[in-house]
Amino acid sequence: MSFIELNNVSFTYQKGMPDEKTAVKNVSLSIDEGQFIGVIGHTGSGKSTLIQMLNGLLKPTQGEVIIDGCDIWKSTEQILKTRFMVGLVMQYPEYQLFEETVYKDIAFGPKNMGLTDQEINERINEACSYLSISSDVLNKSPFDLSGGQKRRVAIAGILAMKPKILVLDEPTAGLDPRGRRELLELINQYHKKENNIVIFVSHSMDDVALYSDKVLVMNQSQLYCFDTVDNVFSQAETLHQLGLNIPGVTEILLLMKHNGFDVDTSIYDIDKATDAIVNAIQAGVKA
């Protein structure tokens, strides 16, 4: 059995009311341990609602969320266990900082887990090392930090609970390109070391293509597809029809194809795309 199983999961906001809206409809999928999953879809497709059901922030209107072999809504004890097992990082998590020091903010989750002071201190140091947070900021107010530092501190508070599943909703929103790439590299390194499941929602197809093992595509509240990066981004024109962007290199290859060059438009890797472009131009010149 996979570590995460969704069985015909649906969620309806304002159910029974005149303005009820089904945000997720009949989604079934399986995610294995150690996978890095990218989640994409147009605005309002159901991405955020779907991931909020993974840690019990939202309860499905119908269907089951099975994690590590257990229905997370089986009992009060199980849902509490799930919320420690599944770390959820919402958009702009720095807005959730509230303690007087960085140390206390990162310690909040582990403290609620009932850990000893020594265990909490170890968790904090480890989380800070993953996110390159220097020890000299631990006694500072989180509100005195830069925006990028605040983001890392907020995520460190989740990592300090050692979740088996880390769920991130647009973790790089609002960051400049350098800050975005640095944060994703740190998260990827953390993932490789811990070998846990990482699920991240993003509007950047380049980031999704670079880091993901598989891509989950939501469309109009339903699961459109859940497949390897190669198989998903080989459907570039279909993704365009769904209102989604595609990796920048794929856009270039499609444009070249449109202009008569013989190129493989399913490529999303920059190095492979460079070779394909050079070969196509040379072949075109020879012709």
WOSUL-V234709 format. One record per backbone hydrogen bond with DSSP energy under -0.5 kcal/mol. NH is the residue of the N-H (numbers start at 0). CO is the residue of the C=O. Records with the same first field share a line. If there is no record, write none. Layout:
NH = CO ; CO
//
This chain:
2 = 30
3 = 30
4 = 65
5 = 28
6 = 4 ; 63
7 = 5
8 = 26
9 = 61
10 = 23
12 = 20
14 = 11
16 = 13
19 = 16
20 = 12
22 = 10 ; 20
23 = 10
24 = 220
26 = 8
27 = 25
28 = 5
30 = 3
34 = 31
36 = 34 ; 197
37 = 213
38 = 199
39 = 215
41 = 217
44 = 41
49 = 45
50 = 46
51 = 47
52 = 48 ; 49
53 = 50
54 = 50
55 = 52
56 = 51
57 = 51
60 = 9
61 = 9
63 = 6
65 = 4 ; 63
66 = 64 ; 69
67 = 2
69 = 66
71 = 64 ; 69
73 = 70
78 = 74
79 = 75
80 = 76
81 = 77
82 = 78
83 = 79 ; 80
84 = 80
85 = 81
86 = 84 ; 164
87 = 85
88 = 86 ; 166
89 = 87
92 = 89
94 = 91
95 = 92
96 = 93
101 = 136 ; 139
102 = 137
104 = 100
105 = 101
106 = 102
107 = 103 ; 104
109 = 105
110 = 106
111 = 107
112 = 108
113 = 110
114 = 109
119 = 115
120 = 116
121 = 117
122 = 118
123 = 119
124 = 120
125 = 121
126 = 122
127 = 123
128 = 124
129 = 125
130 = 126
131 = 128
132 = 127
133 = 131
136 = 133
137 = 134
139 = 136
143 = 140
144 = 141
149 = 145
150 = 146
151 = 147
152 = 148
153 = 149
154 = 150
155 = 151
156 = 152
157 = 153 ; 154
158 = 154
159 = 155
160 = 157
161 = 158
163 = 84
164 = 84
165 = 196
166 = 86 ; 164
167 = 198
168 = 88
169 = 167 ; 200
172 = 169
174 = 171
179 = 175
180 = 176
181 = 177
182 = 178
183 = 179
184 = 180
185 = 181
186 = 182
187 = 183
188 = 184
189 = 185
190 = 186
191 = 187
192 = 188
193 = 189
194 = 190
195 = 190
196 = 163
197 = 34
198 = 165
199 = 36
200 = 167
201 = 38
204 = 202
207 = 203
208 = 204
209 = 205
210 = 206
211 = 207
212 = 35
213 = 35
214 = 226
215 = 37
216 = 214 ; 224
217 = 39 ; 215
218 = 221
220 = 44
221 = 218
223 = 216 ; 221
224 = 216
226 = 214
228 = 212
231 = 227
232 = 228
233 = 229
234 = 231
235 = 232
238 = 234
239 = 235
240 = 236
241 = 237
242 = 239
243 = 238
249 = 246
250 = 246
251 = 247
252 = 248
253 = 249
254 = 250
255 = 251
256 = 252
257 = 253
258 = 254
259 = 256
260 = 255
262 = 260
264 = 262
266 = 263
272 = 268
273 = 269
274 = 270
275 = 271
276 = 272
277 = 273
278 = 274
279 = 275
280 = 276
281 = 277
282 = 278
283 = 279
284 = 280
285 = 281
286 = 282
//
